[in-house]
Amino acid sequence: MKTKQNEDKQVPVIIIGGGPSGLSTALALARQNIQSIVIERNPGITQHPRARGVNARSMELFRQWGNYNELLQYTHPKVARRFIWIESFQGKEIARVSMDDSSTKDFSPVEVSLVSQDLVEKSLCNTLEKHKNVIVQYLKEFISFEEDDTGITVQILNKTTNQTEFIRAKYLIGADGTRSQVRKQSGITMEGPDNLGQSCSIYCDIDISDLVKHRPCAGFLFANPKLSSYPYFASVNGLNRWIVMIRLTKDDSREKFTDEYCIDQIRKFTQLPNLNVKIIDKNFWKMGAQIATKYRSSRVLLVGDAAHVMPPTGGFGMNTGIQDAHNLAWKLAFVIKHNIPDKLLDTYYAERAPITKRNIEWSLQNAKRFAEIYEAIHDNNIEKLQSKLHEQNNHFNYAGLDLGFIYHSSIISSENEQTLSISPSDYTPTTLPGSRAPHVWLIKDGKQISTLDLFEKEFVLLIGEDGDSWQIAANELSQTLQFPLVVYKIGASGNLSNPDNTWQDIYEITSSGAVLVRPDGHVAWRCKSIAIDPKTELDKYFRNFQ
Ligand SMILES: Cc1cc2nc3c(=O)[nH]c(=O)nc-3n(C[C@H](O)[C@H](O)[C@H](O)COP(=O)(O)OP(=O)(O)OC[C@H]3O[C@@H](n4cnc5c(N)ncnc54)[C@H](O)[C@@H]3O)c2cc1C
């Protein structure tokens, strides 16, 4: 290992892995003015779109980070937000279940989107290009790290020159996926089952438009006991790009899945013996339901699949990683930029792990629901089939999990132990500390903005018409705080207005109350009406950062 004096580069944060979690971390850090280097062993972004669903909360982050509009352009109208169970493309349609976006639409400034993972990564990369403080380096592989009292030295293999390089950083982020080397070297273990079944995803170019044009959807699930497996055709662009997923049986080996075998299977499933099948890529993956026992070991932090793995049923894997990045970035920025004690980084696991555990559990339940459908079909049990199909509404409607998750940690002034605004399927706006501060349309300098647009780099205190004493207290406190605190007064005499006069009700305060929101848009603390000593109240909260 090189010594501190002769490292090739120095940077505050080095991120291993240029997947959605690593790129999101780099972008979220860049927006906090924290420089980083992303190390990715592949030559570019993924060629195999695994995830296809970006949920409302991730879209809200993308809207803030600048890649939202690009993603909307990639949305294919032919990839409708519904799933269809069929006997075969030519045979009987068994059922269809639609995803209900209306439940998030009313509570968010964004539209949700079915966009494939490669395009998510592309939009993140395009946006990162505008940030001079991020370098994404492809064809570089993480080898090892060594930590000392002042930082961490990371050894990288340059796959183009075959030379070893060294980078010195304050923090190392493992965003290197399920088989994370960063995690292994830091000694962090995983808990939960790692193999609940194996599948082969065949990403291919096939023209089956005649078979599907009358029923656009996100995916066709084959439910036909005559087939040895129950294949799933996931639509990537609604036209010619599909991912055909086949579950491996206990007796199947990966070697069986040659190109010839895969082409033959696809022709069999589509009942088109002469179908032209171009295989773009094959990906074998094991369904796991695991979470790391911690997300931090000193200067090493984990995000995304390096920290957790969940069944793809429900589409929460990538979204959970993006939201990890968002939770972590401002905390790292506060530690690096504002010299806040680094115990702040321990709140990352405290806040994210319970949310992730629930996402894992919910995805697991969805996988079980899928399996029960196949069992009912296999047993020709129509009654059970109908009831299991009905239960799929739970699978595809998850506004509560998406927008209603509530954090708890030493920097949240929790009022109760609630971890969801209401339920996994429903969302109700709330300012219970730990929850995402609700979206309300406001007017600022003559322009319409969302409350969400106010939260990124600073703590924000939202006050109403009669909240001037909060403003005075915050101004005084700001003199001693190590990080910025901004006050917005909403109302006729304030710097923001709320034309439909709903914000106080939605923010659950009176005109003399106050809501303190963290840089990640989660409520830190609230006081429903004026306090006897506003400065002491606020000061009590901010002491958590000492
Ligand atoms: C079939 C399927 C469908 C899915 N559908 C959805 C969905 O609809 N919605 C959803 O949210 N999620 C979904 N997921 C999950 C989603 O794909 C993952 O959660 C997501 O890819 C995780 O992103 P990541 O950046 O954490 O890890 P990855 O995407 O795995 O990226 C890790 C990166 O690190 C790089 N790397 C690894 N080791 C090194 C090293 N030593 N040096 C340098 N680079 C390294 C890798 O090359 C890779 O680019 C699905 C997954 C599967 C398998």
The ligand as an SDF file (V2000), in Angstrom:
LIG
                    3D

 53 58  0  0  0  0  0  0  0  0999 V2000
  -34.9190   -8.9470  -12.3410 C   0  0  0  0  0  0  0  0  0  0  0  0
  -34.7660   -7.7310  -11.4960 C   0  0  0  0  0  0  0  0  0  0  0  0
  -35.7250   -6.7270  -11.5670 C   0  0  0  0  0  0  0  0  0  0  0  0
  -35.6090   -5.5880  -10.7750 C   0  0  0  0  0  0  0  0  0  0  0  0
  -36.5760   -4.6140  -10.8350 N   0  0  0  0  0  0  0  0  0  0  0  0
  -36.4970   -3.5330  -10.0430 C   0  0  0  0  0  0  0  0  0  0  0  0
  -37.4650   -2.4620  -10.1170 C   0  0  0  0  0  0  0  0  0  0  0  0
  -38.3970   -2.4950  -10.9090 O   0  0  0  0  0  0  0  0  0  0  0  0
  -37.3000   -1.3840   -9.2940 N   0  0  0  0  0  0  0  0  0  0  0  0
  -36.2590   -1.3030   -8.4210 C   0  0  0  0  0  0  0  0  0  0  0  0
  -36.1890   -0.3030   -7.6850 O   0  0  0  0  0  0  0  0  0  0  0  0
  -35.2990   -2.2650   -8.3570 N   0  0  0  0  0  0  0  0  0  0  0  0
  -35.3890   -3.3680   -9.1260 C   0  0  0  0  0  0  0  0  0  0  0  0
  -34.4070   -4.3210   -9.1100 N   0  0  0  0  0  0  0  0  0  0  0  0
  -33.2470   -4.1290   -8.2210 C   0  0  0  0  0  0  0  0  0  0  0  0
  -32.2000   -3.2190   -8.8590 C   0  0  0  0  0  0  0  0  0  0  0  0
  -31.7730   -3.7030  -10.0890 O   0  0  0  0  0  0  0  0  0  0  0  0
  -31.0170   -3.0980   -7.9000 C   0  0  0  0  0  0  0  0  0  0  0  0
  -31.5050   -2.8450   -6.6070 O   0  0  0  0  0  0  0  0  0  0  0  0
  -30.0870   -1.9770   -8.3300 C   0  0  0  0  0  0  0  0  0  0  0  0
  -29.3610   -2.3230   -9.4740 O   0  0  0  0  0  0  0  0  0  0  0  0
  -29.0880   -1.6670   -7.2070 C   0  0  0  0  0  0  0  0  0  0  0  0
  -28.2550   -0.6290   -7.6190 O   0  0  0  0  0  0  0  0  0  0  0  0
  -26.8010   -0.4930   -6.9870 P   0  0  0  0  0  0  0  0  0  0  0  0
  -26.2180    0.6940   -7.6460 O   0  0  0  0  0  0  0  0  0  0  0  0
  -26.9010   -0.5480   -5.5280 O   0  0  0  0  0  0  0  0  0  0  0  0
  -26.0510   -1.8310   -7.4410 O   0  0  0  0  0  0  0  0  0  0  0  0
  -25.6760   -2.3180   -8.9020 P   0  0  0  0  0  0  0  0  0  0  0  0
  -26.6940   -1.8820   -9.8870 O   0  0  0  0  0  0  0  0  0  0  0  0
  -25.4070   -3.7670   -8.7770 O   0  0  0  0  0  0  0  0  0  0  0  0
  -24.3480   -1.5430   -9.2340 O   0  0  0  0  0  0  0  0  0  0  0  0
  -23.1240   -1.8860   -8.6170 C   0  0  0  0  0  0  0  0  0  0  0  0
  -22.0060   -1.4500   -9.5380 C   0  0  0  0  0  0  0  0  0  0  0  0
  -20.7680   -1.6730   -8.8790 O   0  0  0  0  0  0  0  0  0  0  0  0
  -19.8300   -2.1540   -9.8240 C   0  0  0  0  0  0  0  0  0  0  0  0
  -18.7870   -2.8890   -9.0930 N   0  0  0  0  0  0  0  0  0  0  0  0
  -18.9230   -4.0210   -8.3670 C   0  0  0  0  0  0  0  0  0  0  0  0
  -17.7380   -4.3840   -7.8350 N   0  0  0  0  0  0  0  0  0  0  0  0
  -16.8330   -3.4580   -8.2300 C   0  0  0  0  0  0  0  0  0  0  0  0
  -15.4300   -3.2900   -8.0030 C   0  0  0  0  0  0  0  0  0  0  0  0
  -14.7170   -4.1450   -7.2600 N   0  0  0  0  0  0  0  0  0  0  0  0
  -14.8060   -2.2210   -8.5620 N   0  0  0  0  0  0  0  0  0  0  0  0
  -15.4980   -1.3230   -9.3280 C   0  0  0  0  0  0  0  0  0  0  0  0
  -16.8390   -1.4490   -9.5860 N   0  0  0  0  0  0  0  0  0  0  0  0
  -17.4950   -2.5030   -9.0340 C   0  0  0  0  0  0  0  0  0  0  0  0
  -20.6600   -3.0400  -10.7390 C   0  0  0  0  0  0  0  0  0  0  0  0
  -20.0320   -3.2240  -11.9890 O   0  0  0  0  0  0  0  0  0  0  0  0
  -21.9570   -2.2470  -10.8400 C   0  0  0  0  0  0  0  0  0  0  0  0
  -21.9630   -1.3610  -11.9190 O   0  0  0  0  0  0  0  0  0  0  0  0
  -34.5110   -5.4620   -9.9050 C   0  0  0  0  0  0  0  0  0  0  0  0
  -33.5230   -6.4600   -9.8480 C   0  0  0  0  0  0  0  0  0  0  0  0
  -33.6590   -7.5900  -10.6390 C   0  0  0  0  0  0  0  0  0  0  0  0
  -32.5960   -8.6510  -10.5600 C   0  0  0  0  0  0  0  0  0  0  0  0
  1  2  1  0
  2  3  1  0
  2 52  2  0
  3  4  2  0
  4  5  1  0
  4 50  1  0
  5  6  2  0
  6  7  1  0
  6 13  1  0
  7  8  2  0
  7  9  1  0
  9 10  1  0
 10 11  2  0
 10 12  1  0
 12 13  2  0
 13 14  1  0
 14 15  1  0
 14 50  1  0
 15 16  1  0
 16 17  1  0
 16 18  1  0
 18 19  1  0
 18 20  1  0
 20 21  1  0
 20 22  1  0
 22 23  1  0
 23 24  1  0
 24 25  2  0
 24 26  1  0
 24 27  1  0
 27 28  1  0
 28 29  2  0
 28 30  1  0
 28 31  1  0
 31 32  1  0
 32 33  1  0
 33 34  1  0
 33 48  1  0
 34 35  1  0
 35 36  1  0
 35 46  1  0
 36 37  1  0
 36 45  1  0
 37 38  2  0
 38 39  1  0
 39 40  1  0
 39 45  2  0
 40 41  1  0
 40 42  2  0
 42 43  1  0
 43 44  2  0
 44 45  1  0
 46 47  1  0
 46 48  1  0
 48 49  1  0
 50 51  2  0
 51 52  1  0
 52 53  1  0
M  END
$$$$
